Amino acid sequence: MNLRLSAITLALALLVGACKIVQPIFDRFGSPATATITKEGLLTCFAPETSLNGQPVWCEASAVLFDGKRILVANDKDMPASLSPVFINTIDALTDSLQKPTYFMQPTFAAARKYEDFAQTPNGKFVFLTTAFDRIKPNSHDWDGYNTVLYWRKGDEQHPRVLAVTDTSRTSISYRQRIATVLANAQFPGAMPYFKIEGLAATDRQLLFGIREEGKAFDKFDYRTKIIGVSYRIESEPDGERIRLADDWKLIADFNPAKAEPALPQPLGLSSLEYDPYRKRFWMLTSQEVEGKLDAYLWTATPAELYANKPFKLIRDVKGQPLHLNHKAEDLTPLDRNRLLLIHDDDRVRTRVGSRVRQPNQAAYTIVTIN
């Protein structure tokens, strides 16, 4: 009997010890404790030697989404008429860098310009894709396409719709002034003259836009990490479901990475925002590009923290150091509860991935595992 009790006691002790080792997936604030880069690779965006107007086309991938079966990617540069800036590939493309994508050839995708971020509703029913909203041409509609948010039922990318005040609108330019007004400050009290969107997240009630740049003009701005929110609803119409925005645009968060983590390189600007339905929290990427040197960092916040405008928490590696990416990470998407897929827009820098050098028709990616 004593031997049996001793064995049970020993087993319980080992179990408790194991639990103590495995337990800290989250710290005392509920944030993931650490993360590890578990895979890096290259995706093929189009055939080698692809050109436009006599110039090589580079894959400057700026948006990515895993819809449960497939990987959607958007390029923020114009493409030849035979291709599209938005395309899709199977999950196998993460192990087969030569696998060619399928392009979204509907005219709506070609009409919008400079895509920046995908988002998906938490229930997985709708997909969103936003452009940068970073330019307009006075007294002209030529650049209205830079101000567009598209949406469609997941799996029905053959029928994308434009998020707009009226059903006949071809762009979302009508929302630009509302965003500019929310960003007004002491220097620009009426409306922000210039801003750039690089993040988009969807909860079950709101769309959240991440602001990377704001200022007087495209060549005179400051990097920012601001988040603006607006409520949405889904309405059934004779021609299908439509998403309508309320007129309750407001500034949700204004985060300062330099204040939260002074040791990080500066300036850092927001480059992605995503809601994770698995963990019920937000992920954010910040990045910089200085003289060809690329840096990016991963942050997280709970909905309660975000809506209270509390600082995001920096994700660190197992050694306690900031998880650092040698790329200009542009967007992320959960693959499952423990893995995030990050896509990189390294512009025209021939970054290295292991022993391989990125080619113009490729985009680098990283898989991060949350420990």
Secondary structure as UniProt FT lines:
FT   HELIX           2..22
FT   TURN            24..25
FT   TURN            28..29
FT   STRAND          35..44
FT   TURN            48..49
FT   STRAND          51..52
FT   TURN            53..54
FT   STRAND          55..56
FT   STRAND          61..66
FT   STRAND          70..75
FT   TURN            81..82
FT   STRAND          86..90
FT   HELIX           91..94
FT   TURN            97..98
FT   STRAND          102..103
FT   HELIX           107..111
FT   STRAND          115..120
FT   TURN            122..123
FT   STRAND          126..131
FT   TURN            138..139
FT   TURN            142..143
FT   HELIX           144..146
FT   STRAND          149..153
FT   TURN            154..155
FT   TURN            157..158
FT   STRAND          161..162
FT   TURN            167..168
FT   HELIX           173..175
FT   HELIX           176..182
FT   STRAND          194..202
FT   STRAND          206..217
FT   TURN            218..219
FT   STRAND          220..237
FT   TURN            238..239
FT   STRAND          240..245
FT   STRAND          250..254
FT   HELIX           257..260
FT   TURN            262..263
FT   STRAND          269..276
FT   TURN            277..280
FT   STRAND          281..290
FT   TURN            291..292
FT   STRAND          293..301
FT   HELIX           303..307
FT   TURN            308..309
FT   STRAND          313..314
FT   TURN            318..319
FT   STRAND          324..325
FT   STRAND          329..334
FT   STRAND          339..344
FT   TURN            347..348
FT   STRAND          352..353
FT   TURN            354..355
FT   STRAND          356..357
FT   TURN            360..361
FT   STRAND          362..370
//
